[in-house]
Amino acid sequence: MAAGATPAVRALVADGAGHTVHSYDHDPRSDSYGSEAVDVLAGRLGVEPRQIFKTLVLELSTGSLAVAVLPVPDTLSLKAAAAALGVPKASMADRAKAERGTGYVLGGISPLGQRRRHPTVLDISALGWETVLCSAGRRGLEIELAPGDLVRLTGAVTAAVTA
């Protein structure tokens, strides 16, 4: 394993799950991290933009955190995510809570290898791809893996969570 591997990469290696790590030069002026990944990687790798997933951290009505993973071009339906997670309401977690709860910085939050395992919902569209890409735990670093492995390793439920 490469020195400086992120917790997400270490989790995949420890599990033995097949994966590929893709890196690109993150532009520090960019604050649309998912769009930047799509702009750089879709053409380079020959993948569709909806095959690249973003990780959003939610605060549930119970006060705990949860994670929603969905295609970068899509918008999250908070109502659908809350229903999939079995709670009445969900809202976007603020930056400090998201970073503290996951151990990652905004723009590099991976659904894998988080500080604490949070309830996770993966948009059902992921299951239509042979592989999907998601953050590897650092801006400019993506992991490509089978959606079934992503579900298994995060304990995710799958549901339609886009608006």
Secondary structure, DSSP 8 states (H G I E B T S, - for coil): --TT--HHHHHHHHHT--EEEEE----TT---HHHHHHHHHHHHHT--GGGBEEEEEEEETTS-EEEEEEETTS-B-HHHHHHHHT-S-EEE--HHHHHHHHSS-TT---SSS-SS---EEEEGGGGGSS-EEEEEEETTEEEEE-HHHHHHHHT-EEE--B-
